[in-house]
Amino acid sequence: MSSYCLATYRCYDDTADFNKKAQGIAVGLTVGSWTDLPEARKAQMQQHLGHVVSVDVSEAGEASPESRRYADIRIAYPDVNFSRDLPALLVTVFGKLSMDGKIKLTDLSFSESFLSAFAGPKFGLQGVRELLGVHDRPLLMSIFKSVIGQDLEGLGEQFYAQAAGGVDLIKDDEILFENPLTPIEKRVAVCMEASRRAYDVTGQKLLYATNLTGPTSKLADQARKAIHAGANALLFNVLAYGFDTLCELSADPDISVPIMAHPAMAGAFYPSPEYGISASLLLGKLMRVAGADLVLFPSPYGSVVMPREENLAIKQVLLTENLEQDYLYRHSAAEGPEREPSASANVRAALKTSFPVPSAGIHPGLVPLILRDFGTDVVVNAGGGIHGHPMGAIAGGQAFRQAIGATLDGKPLQEAAQQHPELKAAIEAWGVKS
Amino acid sequence: MSSYCLATYRCYDDTADFNKKAQGIAVGLTVGSWTDLPEARKAQMQQHLGHVVSVDVSEAGEASPESRRYADIRIAYPDVNFSRDLPALLVTVFGKLSMDGKIKLTDLSFSESFLSAFAGPKFGLQGVRELLGVHDRPLLMSIFKSVIGQDLEGLGEQFYAQAAGGVDLIKDDEILFENPLTPIEKRVAVCMEASRRAYDVTGQKLLYATNLTGPTSKLADQARKAIHAGANALLFNVLAYGFDTLCELSADPDISVPIMAHPAMAGAFYPSPEYGISASLLLGKLMRVAGADLVLFPSPYGSVVMPREENLAIKQVLLTENLEQDYLYRHSAAEGPEREPSASANVRAALKTSFPVPSAGIHPGLVPLILRDFGTDVVVNAGGGIHGHPMGAIAGGQAFRQAIGATLDGKPLQEAAQQHPELKAAIEAWGVKS
């Protein structure tokens, strides 16, 4: 029985015969040539042949008055053609093709067989909530700032100030690499000690995502060292290493802590409409399949912006329980007699969901917007919005917690600010958006 | 003494204050904040601070009548801020920044200290020539076609037909992954046996680049297995795994064969003028620094096109012996009193050069163009131009060798075709371009 993974592309061209182009992709990226093959060979090669699933052309001016002519093309690639790893799938569907004109890889759907090779997030959203013992509200995360050149004492102090304000997670700056001033083991020890001191004040658990860096083959050892030193989460610049490295780290039984995926370098892929890989695939589906427990991405609210609809598309694929709809490709009879329907009626593969972490430019006055867009299952992630609080970082964390509490209670921030001087000061500094 | 790596960006914005943006990058991606720091702290942090080296603004309509407003911004990043690996450098210079507006990373120059951590290509262009015993002409490479679904016997036959025509290198299709029909060890054995048979006819050595695929942590083992089975070169989809994985493979003493870098997925990065990473950096400098002995990239001649000037920029950085000019950044007094000139006057780091392999759509009639653009130090790489030859694949290889010989002799192809029926048939099929 054949099974297929499905790739969706958006292709811009003023004049192309998109149906012909689609056929060219389906044949060229699988068996190479088809019409020239002798009939006996066709029978053998049938199982390796790609298929055009659909070609939806949008003529110039049709999608919007200024829009150019494009097509959304969906191609089914036989699983038998590639091994069960993301480099193989990505090279198959977007290796050579990425260089062939104005074409963007906008989505992937996997066969059950392909997806079953991936364990996905080890903890996932619920696992992270369980580690923290927080189930009824969005989480709050704080980002270290200006840590390059800091010594251990400075890091410890900054950690405490963030932790004591009531944040649930603290992440390293993604540009803090292994260095003599604050090597990972010592950094973890100092920060976890600061975490214990903060716990005495807040009574609240906290995850510290320390930045996992260095040569690819040493990452698992570095992670073990960090965990041995007390690390209870890891930050990882996935795109600098490739999705498969995340897969291997997340599947490693020794790496017994959540992994937070940083989107560093993602802007080299997703922002162009004509080239690259869509944000929802790159920072959504692929991160989840590869095993990220939490995924950072640029929020639509602040300084580093991504359109809101792309944010919501990422959220959708990180949080969906219904893999059937978003992740799985099952070919139906309508797609052609040569493809058989999948034997199993049930989704065997089940991936844990990943925590969405819209980031950059977040201040307490944005909390109502974030919760409107993301609901409760979101990490509110702040850097300057905590460190830059007029009353200091502890007050910064408190202001966010107050904003989250008020929003969950359905209370306007301005009203809640009457009881909370920290929230009041934050609103005076940055305002409220809605 | 401080040393720096230099990143160059092209930034599009109709109204931005590019000098301010450059300052924001230099500070924001290094120490985080500067003007607010107390003086004593500034003294400590000076060595970690990034510097704006230059900001060249091109106003709308200045570069060409339709051109928009942009700036080329160069920032020096202190080496002390990152570890000596490409993920650390790339995340520093284009992690968060990649997501901050219309910005493309167009070049990197390295400090001697940074570059000295990289061994570069193990064989390089001269090493590949020595393995083949060919020093006086461009090399000829052939690409397997339609190998998915082929059995070992079919592969062996196709290999022989390519080899017997006089090609120097044969590469796997980059979408041929580990599979039950043609697993790497058996594939290598069959192809090397076909290579020996062809040698009896041609008297010519040949490198077979077998495709190295699978989970990241198993790649070195796979490579050893392939080499043990007789593989004398490897093909690698670098961008699906990350540059650091190539670094580690090329530095592995057990991997005693040249590595050929395939550009699969490169089109997700380089074609947009506004986003991503330039072709000459992605497929040129970074591939060479990471250790690729040969680098494939889309030619400007054929079906998958890249502008000629970008091809020549790749060639320049793959082939330059003068690292001083293209690779190294040395800060001069003009850049500010706080930076000291490099102590050493000599370039200590020396990287072997990498063979450029412009690919796609190549037929014998293009050989004069290729040699005009690339000179002798190029691999002429053909797929359909060999397999699709009217007289068969052996004649296809022969026609290319005839075209190369004629061009080196300064003889027009049409004239040479009078003596060579294979070249004549190729020209009749595809023409000659000049």
Interface residues (C-beta under 8 A of the other chain):
Chain A: L29 T30 V31 G32 S33 Q44 M45 Q47 H48 V80 N81 F82 S83 D85 L86 P87 A88 L90 V91 T92 F94 G95 K96 L97 S98 M99 D100 K102 I103 L105 K145 S146 V147 I148 G149 D173 E174 I175 F177 E178 N179 T213 G214 P215 T216 S217 A220 N237 A240 Y241 G242 D244 T245 C247 E248 H262 P263 A264 M265 A266 G267 A268 F269 P271 S272 E274 Y275 G276 I277 P298 S303 V304 M306
Chain B: L29 T30 V31 G32 S33 Q44 M45 Q47 H48 V80 N81 F82 S83 D85 L86 P87 A88 L90 V91 T92 F94 G95 K96 L97 S98 M99 D100 K102 I103 L105 K145 S146 V147 I148 G149 D173 E174 I175 F177 E178 N179 T213 G214 P215 T216 S217 A220 N237 A240 Y241 G242 D244 T245 C247 E248 H262 P263 A264 M265 A266 G267 A268 F269 P271 S272 E274 Y275 G276 I277 P298 S303 V304 M306
